[in-house]
Amino acid sequence: MPSLEPLNTRISTPSRLLQAPGPSAAQLTQMLEAAMHVPDHGRLAPWRFLQIAGDARLALGELLAARWREREPDASAAALEKERLRFACAPCIITVIGQPVRGHKVPEIEQLLSGGAVCLSLLHAAHALGFGAQWLTSWVAYDPVVKARLGLGSDEQVLGFIHIGTRAEVPGERPRPDLAGRLSQWSP
């Protein structure tokens, strides 16, 4: 029987603990191809990827700080710096963008869940290749100005920013839910 160890040992690494080197182009291709092996009712592939790397991470940080100042005019210098550095640590960020096909017989929620599965599969692929990763959203994923600046269409949404890099340190395992409290049996 195959081992479930890769699934059971994957942990999120806080993005602030991710550093260079990130995945090579070949490794990133491997990860993205693996991430697309998800349930996809109707074979719609209702998602796409946007990579944020190199100096683009810092440029995005400047955009976020400016946008946060617009949203929160009384924001502290520390809050603005947090936004400026939000994408500065991990050398590679893959934005998973949901593109639901409107009016299709496959409900939009199923299409978005397929994109969520892509996010999780990308975390597992990064782990399998020895990288740390974290799936984040925050206000950035939902802000219409930021979404437009990232090039998202009005019918698209950010499902996750997957930060990928080499771990500066390995985070400790967190407590997991007890299965006994999560599993019940249905009976007629």
ROSE-4610 file (N, C-alpha, C; in Angstrom, 1 decimal, always signed):
// ROSE-4610
residu = [M/M/M/P/P/P/S/S/S/L/L/L/E/E/E/P/P/P/L/L/L/N/N/N/T/T/T/R/R/R/I/I/I/S/S/S/T/T/T/P/P/P/S/S/S/R/R/R/L/L/L/L/L/L/Q/Q/Q/A/A/A/P/P/P/G/G/G/P/P/P/S/S/S/A/A/A/A/A/A/Q/Q/Q/L/L/L/T/T/T/Q/Q/Q/M/M/M/L/L/L/E/E/E/A/A/A/A/A/A/M/M/M/H/H/H/V/V/V/P/P/P/D/D/D/H/H/H/G/G/G/R/R/R/L/L/L/A/A/A/P/P/P/W/W/W/R/R/R/F/F/F/L/L/L/Q/Q/Q/I/I/I/A/A/A/G/G/G/D/D/D/A/A/A/R/R/R/L/L/L/A/A/A/L/L/L/G/G/G/E/E/E/L/L/L/L/L/L/A/A/A/A/A/A/R/R/R/W/W/W/R/R/R/E/E/E/R/R/R/E/E/E/P/P/P/D/D/D/A/A/A/S/S/S/A/A/A/A/A/A/A/A/A/L/L/L/E/E/E/K/K/K/E/E/E/R/R/R/L/L/L/R/R/R/F/F/F/A/A/A/C/C/C/A/A/A/P/P/P/C/C/C/I/I/I/I/I/I/T/T/T/V/V/V/I/I/I/G/G/G/Q/Q/Q/P/P/P/V/V/V/R/R/R/G/G/G/H/H/H/K/K/K/V/V/V/P/P/P/E/E/E/I/I/I/E/E/E/Q/Q/Q/L/L/L/L/L/L/S/S/S/G/G/G/G/G/G/A/A/A/V/V/V/C/C/C/L/L/L/S/S/S/L/L/L/L/L/L/H/H/H/A/A/A/A/A/A/H/H/H/A/A/A/L/L/L/G/G/G/F/F/F/G/G/G/A/A/A/Q/Q/Q/W/W/W/L/L/L/T/T/T/S/S/S/W/W/W/V/V/V/A/A/A/Y/Y/Y/D/D/D/P/P/P/V/V/V/V/V/V/K/K/K/A/A/A/R/R/R/L/L/L/G/G/G/L/L/L/G/G/G/S/S/S/D/D/D/E/E/E/Q/Q/Q/V/V/V/L/L/L/G/G/G/F/F/F/I/I/I/H/H/H/I/I/I/G/G/G/T/T/T/R/R/R/A/A/A/E/E/E/V/V/V/P/P/P/G/G/G/E/E/E/R/R/R/P/P/P/R/R/R/P/P/P/D/D/D/L/L/L/A/A/A/G/G/G/R/R/R/L/L/L/S/S/S/Q/Q/Q/W/W/W/S/S/S/P/P/P]
num = [1/1/1/2/2/2/3/3/3/4/4/4/5/5/5/6/6/6/7/7/7/8/8/8/9/9/9/10/10/10/11/11/11/12/12/12/13/13/13/14/14/14/15/15/15/16/16/16/17/17/17/18/18/18/19/19/19/20/20/20/21/21/21/22/22/22/23/23/23/24/24/24/25/25/25/26/26/26/27/27/27/28/28/28/29/29/29/30/30/30/31/31/31/32/32/32/33/33/33/34/34/34/35/35/35/36/36/36/37/37/37/38/38/38/39/39/39/40/40/40/41/41/41/42/42/42/43/43/43/44/44/44/45/45/45/46/46/46/47/47/47/48/48/48/49/49/49/50/50/50/51/51/51/52/52/52/53/53/53/54/54/54/55/55/55/56/56/56/57/57/57/58/58/58/59/59/59/60/60/60/61/61/61/62/62/62/63/63/63/64/64/64/65/65/65/66/66/66/67/67/67/68/68/68/69/69/69/70/70/70/71/71/71/72/72/72/73/73/73/74/74/74/75/75/75/76/76/76/77/77/77/78/78/78/79/79/79/80/80/80/81/81/81/82/82/82/83/83/83/84/84/84/85/85/85/86/86/86/87/87/87/88/88/88/89/89/89/90/90/90/91/91/91/92/92/92/93/93/93/94/94/94/95/95/95/96/96/96/97/97/97/98/98/98/99/99/99/100/100/100/101/101/101/102/102/102/103/103/103/104/104/104/105/105/105/106/106/106/107/107/107/108/108/108/109/109/109/110/110/110/111/111/111/112/112/112/113/113/113/114/114/114/115/115/115/116/116/116/117/117/117/118/118/118/119/119/119/120/120/120/121/121/121/122/122/122/123/123/123/124/124/124/125/125/125/126/126/126/127/127/127/128/128/128/129/129/129/130/130/130/131/131/131/132/132/132/133/133/133/134/134/134/135/135/135/136/136/136/137/137/137/138/138/138/139/139/139/140/140/140/141/141/141/142/142/142/143/143/143/144/144/144/145/145/145/146/146/146/147/147/147/148/148/148/149/149/149/150/150/150/151/151/151/152/152/152/153/153/153/154/154/154/155/155/155/156/156/156/157/157/157/158/158/158/159/159/159/160/160/160/161/161/161/162/162/162/163/163/163/164/164/164/165/165/165/166/166/166/167/167/167/168/168/168/169/169/169/170/170/170/171/171/171/172/172/172/173/173/173/174/174/174/175/175/175/176/176/176/177/177/177/178/178/178/179/179/179/180/180/180/181/181/181/182/182/182/183/183/183/184/184/184/185/185/185/186/186/186/187/187/187/188/188/188]
x = [+0.8/+0.0/+0.9/+0.6/+1.4/+1.3/+2.4/+2.5/+1.7/+1.0/+0.4/+1.3/+2.5/+3.4/+3.5/+3.6/+3.7/+2.5/+1.3/+0.1/+0.1/+0.6/+0.5/+1.6/+2.7/+3.8/+3.8/+2.9/+2.8/+2.3/+3.0/+2.6/+2.8/+2.0/+2.2/+3.3/+4.1/+5.3/+4.9/+4.9/+4.5/+5.4/+4.8/+5.5/+6.7/+6.7/+7.9/+9.1/+8.8/+9.9/+10.4/+9.9/+10.2/+11.3/+12.3/+13.4/+13.8/+14.8/+15.4/+16.3/+16.5/+16.0/+14.6/+13.9/+12.6/+12.7/+11.6/+11.6/+12.2/+12.9/+13.4/+12.2/+12.4/+11.3/+10.8/+11.7/+11.3/+10.5/+11.0/+10.3/+8.9/+8.8/+7.5/+6.6/+7.1/+6.2/+5.7/+6.6/+6.2/+5.1/+5.2/+4.3/+2.9/+2.9/+1.7/+1.0/+1.7/+1.1/+0.5/+1.2/+0.6/-0.6/-0.6/-1.7/-3.0/-2.8/-4.0/-4.7/-4.1/-4.7/-5.8/-6.8/-7.9/-9.2/-10.2/-11.5/-12.0/-12.6/-13.0/-14.2/-15.3/-16.6/-16.9/-17.1/-17.3/-16.0/-14.9/-13.6/-13.5/-13.9/-13.9/-12.6/-11.7/-10.5/-10.8/-11.7/-12.1/-11.2/-9.9/-8.9/-7.7/-6.9/-5.6/-4.6/-3.4/-2.3/-1.7/-1.2/-0.5/+0.7/+1.9/+3.2/+3.6/+4.0/+4.5/+5.9/+7.0/+8.3/+9.3/+10.5/+11.5/+11.0/+11.4/+11.0/+9.5/+8.8/+7.3/+6.7/+7.4/+6.9/+7.0/+8.1/+8.2/+7.3/+7.2/+6.3/+4.8/+4.4/+3.1/+3.0/+4.1/+4.1/+3.8/+4.4/+4.2/+2.8/+2.2/+0.8/-0.1/+0.2/-0.6/-0.5/+0.7/+0.8/+0.0/+0.1/-0.7/-2.2/-2.6/-4.0/-4.5/-3.7/-4.1/-4.3/-3.4/-3.5/-4.8/-5.2/-6.5/-7.7/-7.6/-8.7/-8.7/-7.5/-7.4/-6.5/-7.0/-6.2/-5.4/-5.9/-5.1/-4.2/-3.9/-3.1/-1.7/-1.2/+0.1/+1.2/+2.4/+3.6/+3.8/+3.6/+3.8/+2.8/+1.6/+0.6/+0.9/+1.4/+1.8/+3.0/+4.0/+5.2/+4.8/+3.8/+3.3/+2.8/+2.0/+1.5/+2.6/+3.6/+4.7/+5.5/+5.6/+6.4/+5.6/+4.3/+3.4/+3.9/+4.5/+4.9/+6.4/+7.1/+8.6/+9.4/+8.9/+9.8/+9.9/+8.8/+8.8/+9.3/+10.2/+10.7/+9.7/+8.7/+7.8/+6.4/+5.5/+4.1/+3.2/+2.4/+1.5/+0.1/-0.5/-1.9/-2.8/-3.6/-4.6/-5.9/-6.3/-7.4/-8.6/-9.7/-10.9/-11.6/-11.9/-12.7/-13.9/-14.9/-16.1/-16.8/-17.2/-18.0/-19.4/-19.9/-21.2/-22.3/-23.4/-24.5/-24.3/-23.2/-22.9/-23.7/-23.9/-24.7/-23.9/-22.6/-21.8/-21.9/-22.5/-22.6/-21.3/-21.4/-20.2/-19.4/-20.2/-19.5/-18.6/-19.0/-18.2/-16.9/-17.1/-16.0/-15.0/-15.5/-14.6/-13.9/-14.6/-14.0/-12.9/-13.1/-12.0/-10.7/-10.9/-9.8/-9.2/-10.0/-9.5/-8.6/-9.1/-8.3/-7.0/-6.9/-5.7/-4.7/-5.3/-4.4/-3.8/-4.6/-4.1/-3.1/-3.4/-2.5/-1.2/-1.2/+0.0/+0.9/+0.2/+0.9/+1.6/+0.9/+1.4/+2.6/+2.4/+3.5/+4.8/+4.6/+5.8/+6.4/+5.6/+6.2/+6.9/+6.3/+6.9/+8.3/+8.5/+9.8/+10.7/+10.3/+11.2/+11.1/+10.1/+9.9/+8.8/+8.9/+7.9/+6.9/+5.6/+4.6/+3.5/+2.8/+1.7/+0.6/-0.6/-1.8/-2.4/-2.4/-2.9/-3.9/-4.8/-5.7/-5.6/-6.3/-6.4/-7.2/-7.3/-8.0/-7.6/-6.3/-5.7/-6.5/-6.9/-7.6/-9.0/-9.5/-10.9/-11.1/-10.0/-10.1/-10.2/-11.2/-11.4/-10.3/-9.7/-8.6/-7.4/-7.0/-5.9/-6.1/-7.3/-7.7/-7.5/-8.0/-7.8/-6.4/-5.6/-4.1/-3.4/-3.9/-3.3/-3.8/-4.7/-5.2/-6.4/-7.1/-8.2/-9.4/-10.2/-11.4/-12.5/-13.6/-14.7/-15.3/-15.2/-15.8/-14.8/-13.6/-12.5/-12.4/-11.8/-11.5/-10.2/-9.5/-8.3/-8.8/-8.4/-8.7/-7.6/-6.4/-5.3/-4.0/-3.2/-1.8/-0.9/-0.3/+0.5/+2.0/+2.5/+3.9/+4.7/+5.8/+6.7/+8.1/+8.9/+10.3/+11.0/+12.2/+13.0/+12.7/+12.5/+12.2/+13.5/+13.3/+14.4/+14.5/+13.3/+13.2/+11.9/+11.9/+10.8/+9.8/+8.6/+7.6/+7.2/+6.8/+6.3/+5.0/+4.7/+3.4/+2.3/+1.2/+0.1/-0.9/-1.6/-2.6/-3.6/-4.0/-5.0/-6.3/-7.4/-8.7/-8.7/-9.5/-9.7/-10.7/-10.4/-11.3/-12.6/-12.5/-13.7/-14.8/-14.4/-15.4/-15.9/-15.3/-15.7/-16.4/-16.4/-17.0/-18.3/-19.4/-20.6/-21.1/-22.0/-22.6/-24.1/-24.4/-25.8/-26.6/-27.8/-28.6/-30.0/-30.7/-32.1/-33.1]
y = [-1.2/+0.0/+1.2/+2.2/+3.4/+4.2/+4.9/+5.7/+7.0/+7.3/+8.6/+9.7/+9.3/+10.2/+11.6/+11.7/+13.0/+13.9/+13.3/+14.0/+14.4/+13.5/+13.7/+14.5/+14.8/+15.6/+17.0/+17.3/+18.7/+19.6/+20.7/+21.8/+23.1/+24.0/+25.4/+26.0/+26.7/+27.5/+28.9/+29.7/+31.1/+31.8/+32.6/+33.2/+34.0/+34.5/+35.3/+34.4/+33.1/+32.1/+31.5/+32.0/+31.5/+32.4/+31.8/+32.6/+31.9/+32.6/+32.0/+30.8/+29.9/+29.8/+29.3/+29.7/+29.2/+28.1/+27.6/+26.6/+27.1/+26.2/+26.5/+26.5/+27.0/+27.0/+25.6/+24.6/+23.2/+22.7/+23.0/+22.6/+23.2/+24.5/+25.2/+24.6/+24.2/+23.6/+22.2/+21.5/+20.2/+20.4/+21.4/+21.7/+22.1/+23.0/+23.4/+22.3/+21.5/+20.4/+19.4/+19.2/+18.3/+18.9/+20.2/+20.9/+20.8/+20.7/+20.6/+19.3/+18.3/+16.9/+16.9/+17.7/+17.8/+17.4/+17.2/+17.0/+18.2/+18.0/+19.2/+18.7/+18.8/+18.4/+19.2/+18.5/+19.2/+19.5/+19.2/+19.5/+20.9/+21.8/+23.3/+24.0/+23.4/+24.1/+25.5/+25.8/+27.1/+27.9/+27.8/+28.5/+28.8/+29.7/+30.0/+30.5/+30.6/+31.0/+32.3/+33.1/+34.3/+34.2/+34.3/+34.2/+35.6/+35.8/+37.0/+36.7/+37.2/+36.8/+38.0/+37.9/+39.0/+40.3/+41.4/+42.7/+43.0/+42.2/+42.4/+42.2/+41.4/+41.3/+42.6/+43.3/+44.6/+45.6/+45.6/+46.6/+46.4/+45.1/+44.8/+45.3/+45.2/+45.7/+47.2/+47.9/+49.4/+49.7/+48.9/+49.1/+48.8/+47.8/+47.4/+48.5/+49.0/+50.1/+51.3/+51.7/+52.8/+52.6/+51.4/+51.1/+51.0/+50.5/+50.4/+51.8/+52.7/+54.1/+54.7/+54.4/+54.9/+54.3/+53.0/+52.4/+52.8/+53.0/+53.4/+54.6/+55.8/+57.0/+57.2/+56.7/+56.8/+55.7/+54.8/+53.7/+54.1/+53.3/+53.5/+53.2/+53.7/+53.4/+51.9/+51.3/+49.8/+49.0/+49.5/+48.8/+48.9/+50.1/+50.3/+49.5/+49.4/+48.5/+47.1/+46.6/+45.3/+45.0/+45.9/+45.7/+45.8/+46.7/+46.8/+45.5/+44.7/+43.5/+42.2/+42.4/+41.2/+40.1/+40.5/+39.6/+39.6/+40.1/+40.3/+39.1/+38.1/+37.0/+35.9/+35.2/+34.0/+34.5/+33.7/+34.1/+33.9/+33.0/+32.7/+32.7/+33.5/+33.4/+33.1/+32.1/+31.7/+32.1/+33.0/+33.4/+32.4/+31.7/+30.8/+31.7/+31.8/+32.7/+31.8/+32.0/+31.3/+32.0/+31.2/+31.7/+30.9/+31.0/+30.2/+30.5/+29.4/+29.5/+29.7/+31.0/+31.4/+30.7/+30.3/+29.7/+28.3/+27.7/+26.3/+25.3/+24.1/+23.2/+22.8/+22.9/+22.7/+23.9/+23.7/+24.9/+25.6/+26.9/+27.7/+27.3/+26.9/+26.4/+25.2/+24.3/+23.2/+23.6/+24.6/+25.2/+25.8/+26.6/+27.2/+26.2/+25.1/+24.1/+23.4/+23.3/+22.7/+23.6/+24.9/+25.8/+25.7/+25.5/+25.3/+24.1/+23.0/+21.8/+22.0/+22.9/+23.3/+23.9/+24.8/+25.5/+24.4/+23.5/+22.5/+21.6/+21.2/+20.3/+21.0/+22.3/+23.1/+23.1/+23.2/+23.1/+21.7/+20.6/+19.3/+19.1/+19.7/+19.5/+20.2/+21.4/+22.1/+21.3/+20.7/+19.9/+18.7/+18.1/+16.9/+17.2/+18.4/+18.8/+19.5/+19.4/+19.9/+21.4/+22.1/+23.5/+23.7/+24.8/+25.2/+26.1/+26.1/+26.9/+27.3/+28.4/+28.8/+29.4/+29.1/+29.5/+30.7/+31.9/+33.1/+33.8/+34.6/+35.5/+36.9/+37.1/+38.4/+39.4/+40.6/+41.7/+41.8/+41.5/+41.7/+40.9/+39.7/+38.8/+39.4/+40.2/+40.7/+42.1/+42.9/+44.3/+44.5/+45.2/+45.4/+46.2/+47.1/+47.9/+47.0/+46.2/+45.3/+44.2/+43.7/+42.7/+43.2/+44.4/+45.1/+45.3/+45.7/+45.9/+44.6/+43.5/+42.2/+41.7/+42.4/+41.9/+41.0/+40.9/+40.0/+40.6/+39.8/+40.3/+40.4/+41.0/+41.2/+39.9/+38.9/+37.6/+36.6/+37.1/+36.3/+36.7/+35.7/+36.0/+35.3/+35.9/+35.2/+34.2/+32.9/+31.8/+31.6/+32.1/+32.0/+32.5/+33.0/+33.4/+32.3/+31.4/+30.3/+30.8/+31.1/+31.5/+30.3/+30.2/+29.0/+29.5/+28.7/+29.0/+28.0/+28.3/+27.4/+27.9/+27.0/+27.3/+27.8/+29.0/+29.5/+28.7/+28.2/+27.3/+26.5/+25.3/+24.4/+24.7/+25.1/+25.3/+24.0/+24.1/+22.9/+22.5/+21.3/+20.7/+21.3/+21.6/+22.2/+21.0/+21.2/+20.2/+20.0/+18.8/+18.5/+18.1/+18.3/+17.9/+16.4/+16.0/+14.6/+14.1/+13.0/+12.4/+12.0/+11.4/+10.9/+12.0/+13.2/+14.3/+14.8/+14.3/+14.9/+13.9/+12.6/+11.5/+11.0/+11.0/+10.4/+9.5/+8.6/+7.7/+8.0/+8.1/+8.3/+7.0/+7.0/+5.8/+6.3/+5.5/+5.9/+5.7]
z = [+0.0/+0.0/+0.0/-0.9/-0.9/+0.4/+0.7/+2.0/+1.9/+3.0/+3.0/+3.7/+4.0/+4.6/+4.0/+2.7/+2.1/+2.4/+2.5/+2.8/+4.3/+5.1/+6.6/+7.1/+6.3/+6.8/+6.2/+5.3/+4.7/+5.8/+6.0/+6.9/+6.2/+6.6/+6.0/+6.7/+5.8/+6.3/+6.2/+7.3/+7.2/+6.1/+5.3/+4.2/+4.6/+5.8/+6.3/+6.6/+6.6/+6.8/+5.5/+4.3/+3.0/+2.4/+1.8/+1.2/-0.1/-0.8/-2.0/-1.5/-2.3/-3.7/-3.7/-4.7/-5.1/-6.1/-6.6/-7.6/-8.9/-9.6/-10.9/-11.8/-13.0/-14.0/-14.3/-14.3/-14.5/-13.3/-12.1/-10.9/-10.8/-11.2/-11.1/-12.1/-13.3/-14.3/-13.8/-13.1/-12.5/-11.5/-10.7/-9.6/-10.2/-11.2/-11.8/-12.5/-13.2/-13.9/-12.9/-11.8/-10.8/-10.2/-10.0/-9.3/-10.1/-11.4/-12.3/-12.3/-11.6/-11.6/-10.4/-10.6/-9.6/-10.2/-9.3/-9.9/-10.6/-11.8/-12.6/-13.4/-12.7/-13.3/-14.6/-15.7/-17.0/-17.7/-17.1/-17.8/-18.2/-17.3/-17.7/-17.4/-16.6/-16.1/-15.8/-14.8/-14.5/-13.6/-13.9/-13.1/-14.0/-13.6/-14.3/-13.2/-13.7/-12.8/-13.1/-12.2/-12.3/-11.4/-12.0/-11.1/-10.8/-9.5/-9.0/-8.4/-9.1/-8.7/-8.9/-8.4/-8.6/-8.1/-8.9/-8.5/-8.5/-9.2/-9.2/-7.8/-7.0/-5.6/-4.8/-5.0/-4.3/-4.9/-6.2/-6.9/-6.4/-6.2/-5.7/-4.3/-3.5/-2.1/-2.1/-3.0/-3.0/-3.4/-4.3/-4.7/-3.5/-2.8/-1.6/-0.5/-0.3/+0.7/+0.3/-0.9/-1.4/-1.3/-1.7/-1.6/-0.2/+0.7/+2.1/+2.7/+2.3/+2.7/+2.2/+1.0/+0.4/+1.3/+1.6/+2.4/+3.8/+4.4/+5.8/+5.9/+5.7/+5.7/+7.0/+8.1/+9.4/+9.7/+8.7/+8.9/+9.4/+10.4/+10.9/+10.0/+10.3/+9.4/+9.5/+10.6/+10.7/+9.9/+9.8/+9.0/+7.5/+7.1/+5.7/+5.4/+6.3/+6.1/+5.9/+6.7/+6.6/+5.2/+4.7/+3.3/+2.3/+2.5/+1.6/+1.5/+2.6/+2.7/+2.5/+2.3/+2.3/+1.3/+0.1/-0.9/-1.1/-0.1/-0.2/+0.1/+0.9/+1.4/+0.5/+0.1/-0.7/-2.1/-2.7/-4.0/-5.2/-4.9/-5.9/-5.3/-5.9/-5.5/-6.7/-6.6/-7.7/-7.2/-8.0/-7.8/-8.5/-7.8/-8.4/-8.6/-9.8/-10.2/-10.7/-10.0/-10.4/-11.6/-12.6/-13.8/-14.0/-13.1/-13.3/-14.6/-15.3/-16.5/-16.2/-16.3/-15.9/-16.8/-16.2/-17.0/-17.4/-17.0/-17.4/-16.4/-16.9/-16.0/-14.8/-14.8/-13.6/-12.7/-11.5/-10.6/-10.3/-10.2/-9.9/-8.7/-7.7/-6.4/-6.7/-7.6/-7.9/-8.7/-9.5/-10.3/-9.3/-8.4/-7.4/-6.5/-6.1/-5.3/-6.1/-7.4/-8.2/-8.1/-8.2/-8.0/-6.7/-5.6/-4.3/-4.2/-4.9/-5.0/-5.7/-6.7/-7.3/-6.3/-5.5/-4.5/-3.5/-3.0/-2.1/-2.8/-4.1/-4.8/-5.0/-5.3/-5.4/-4.1/-3.0/-1.7/-1.6/-1.9/-1.9/-2.9/-4.0/-5.0/-4.6/-4.0/-3.4/-2.3/-1.5/-0.4/-0.9/-2.0/-2.6/-3.2/-3.6/-4.2/-3.2/-1.9/-0.8/-0.5/-1.0/-0.7/+0.4/+1.0/+1.9/+1.2/+1.6/+1.0/+1.9/+1.6/+2.3/+1.4/+1.7/+0.9/+1.7/+1.1/+1.7/+0.8/+1.5/+0.7/+1.3/+2.4/+3.1/+2.2/+2.6/+1.9/+0.5/+0.2/-1.1/-2.1/-1.8/-2.7/-3.1/-2.3/-2.6/-3.0/-2.9/-3.2/-4.7/-5.2/-6.6/-7.3/-6.6/-7.2/-7.4/-6.4/-6.5/-7.6/-7.6/-8.6/-10.0/-10.2/-11.5/-11.9/-10.9/-11.2/-11.4/-10.9/-11.2/-12.5/-13.2/-14.5/-14.5/-13.3/-13.3/-14.0/-14.7/-15.3/-14.2/-14.6/-13.6/-13.2/-14.0/-13.7/-13.0/-12.6/-12.0/-10.5/-9.8/-8.4/-8.0/-7.0/-6.5/-5.5/-5.8/-4.9/-3.8/-4.2/-3.2/-3.8/-3.0/-3.3/-2.6/-3.4/-2.9/-2.9/-1.7/-1.5/-1.4/-2.2/-2.3/-2.2/-1.4/-1.3/-0.4/-0.1/+0.8/+2.2/+3.1/+4.5/+5.2/+5.8/+6.7/+8.0/+8.4/+9.5/+9.3/+9.9/+9.7/+10.9/+10.6/+11.7/+12.3/+13.6/+14.3/+13.8/+14.0/+13.6/+14.5/+14.0/+14.8/+15.2/+16.2/+16.6/+15.5/+15.2/+14.1/+14.8/+14.1/+14.7/+15.0/+16.0/+16.3/+15.4/+14.7/+13.7/+14.4/+15.6/+16.3/+16.4/+16.6/+16.7/+15.4/+14.3/+13.0/+12.1/+12.5/+11.7/+12.3/+11.6/+12.0/+10.9/+11.3/+10.3/+10.1/+8.8/+8.5/+8.4/+8.9/+8.8/+8.5/+7.7/+7.4/+8.5]
